[in-house]
Amino acid sequence: MIQLADRVNRISPSMTFAISSQAKALRSQGVDVCDFSVGEPDFVTPAAIRDAAKDALDSGKTKYTATAGLPELRTQIAEKLQGENALPYQPDQVLVTAGGKQALFNTLLSLVNPGDEVLIPRPAWVTYPEIVNLIGATPIFLETDETTDFKVTAQQVEAATNARTHALILNTPVNPTGAVYSKAELQALAEVIVSHGIVVVADEIYEKLIYDDLEHVSIGSLGEDIFNLTVTCNGFSKAYAATGWRLGYAAGPVPIIKAATALQSHSTSGANTFAQYGALAALTGSEDPVTEMRGIFERRRDLVVASLREIPGLSCTIPCGAFYVFPNISAFHLDSMSFCARLLDEAHVATVPGIAFGADTNIRLSYATDAETLKEGLARLHSFTASL
C-alpha cells in the first residue's frame, strides 16, 4: 500500500475549483449552469499584452530567463511599486513568479518555520491556511464579520500576538468579502506590527479593482519601519484578465527575496519567458483596458448587491473591491455547504460555500461574468430562496 507524505494530509483541495469542476461537468451534460464560483475575469487579456507575448514567441524568446525574472521586468515592477504604491523597492528586491500563489508560497516558505504561528484574518482566501499548514506552522485565525465590514482590527492583532507569532497575512481588497482597508485602519495595524517585529505578507492582487472612488493603500508605504517588515505580493491575473498566464511577483527585503529566489530555482526555475514580455507590456502600456473593466465590474457589483438585498432574510454588505459578494444566508437555517449544494442541484447556480473561507453563515458569489448570466442566476437564486 502506498503511503502518502504527512504534509499532504494537512491540506484540503481547493473548494473553489471543486465547485467550478462540478459546474463544468453539469454543463458538459447539457445543463444550463450559471457559474458564480471561480474568481476569474470573463474578459480577454488586452490586445497589447497578447501581441507582446506573440512578438516574443515569434522572435524566439522561448529560453530560460534568470530565475528571478527578466531584468527589465523586475525594473518595471519596481518602478510601478514606487510610482503607484509609494513603495521604494529596487529591482533586486523583486522576484517574478509563476502566478500570485507562487509568490505567496515562496515568501512564506522563506520566512516561516514549523511551530511558528501565522496570523490570518478570516474569512480568508482558501490557500492562505493551506500554505501555512504545508510548512508545518500554525494558522491563527482572527475572526471578522459584518459588524466590522469583515476587517481585522489592531486590537485583535495585538491580542493574538505572542513569542511564536512570525507573520501576518493581510489581503486588501479582500477575497472573499470585497472589503477594502482604509489608510487609517492600515496605520493602526502597522503600529502593532512594528511594535512586535512581525513580518506582514501583503497580498494586493485586487488592488486595481476598487470602487466608489476609494483608494488602494499599500501597508508598506506607511513608513520606513513597516516597509522593512513588509513583503508585497501581487500579479497580473485579476487586473489584466490574465489568469492563465501564471505571472505574479513578490517584493520585499533583499534577504527574503534572495531566499525565495533560491527556492524558485529548485521548483519552477522561473516564470514563463514570453509571458513576461506580455507583463512588461501590461506595465508600460495604456491602463484604459483596466479602467474599462473596473467600470464594468462596479456596475455588476451594484446589480448583484441590489438584487441580493431584495431577498427576504438575506443580508449583504457592499463590497468595495475585488469581484465578490459574500451574503449571509443564516436566516435560511442551512449550513453553507448544504445551501450551495441544493442551489446547484435545484437551480443550477454554482456558488462557493462560506465554510471554505471560514464563515459557514455566508456564501461567495463571483460577479466576474456577463450581466445576462448574472441576471439569470440571480432570478434563480430568488426562486430558490423563496422555496426554502
Buried (B, 14 or more C-beta within 10 A) or exposed (E): EEEEEEEEEBBEEBBBEBBBBBBBEBBEEEEEBBBBBBBBBBBEBBEBBBBBBEBBBEEEBEEEBEBBBBEEBBBBBBBBBEEBBEBEBEBBBBBBBBBBBBBBBBBBBBBBEEEBBBBBBBBBBBBBBBBBBBBBBBBBBBEBBBEBBBBBBBEBBBEBBEEEBBBBBBBBBBBBBBBBBBBEBBBBBBBBBBEBEBBBBBBBBBBBBBBEEEEBBBBBBBEEBBBEBBBBBBBBBBBBBBBEBBBBBBBBBEEBBBBBBEBBEEBBEBBBBBBBBBBBBBBBBEBEBBEEBBEBBBEBBBBBBEBBEEBEEBBBBBBBBBBBBBBBBBBBEBBBBBBBBBBBEEBBBBBBBBBBBBBBBBBBBBBBBEEEBBBBBBBBBBEBBEEE
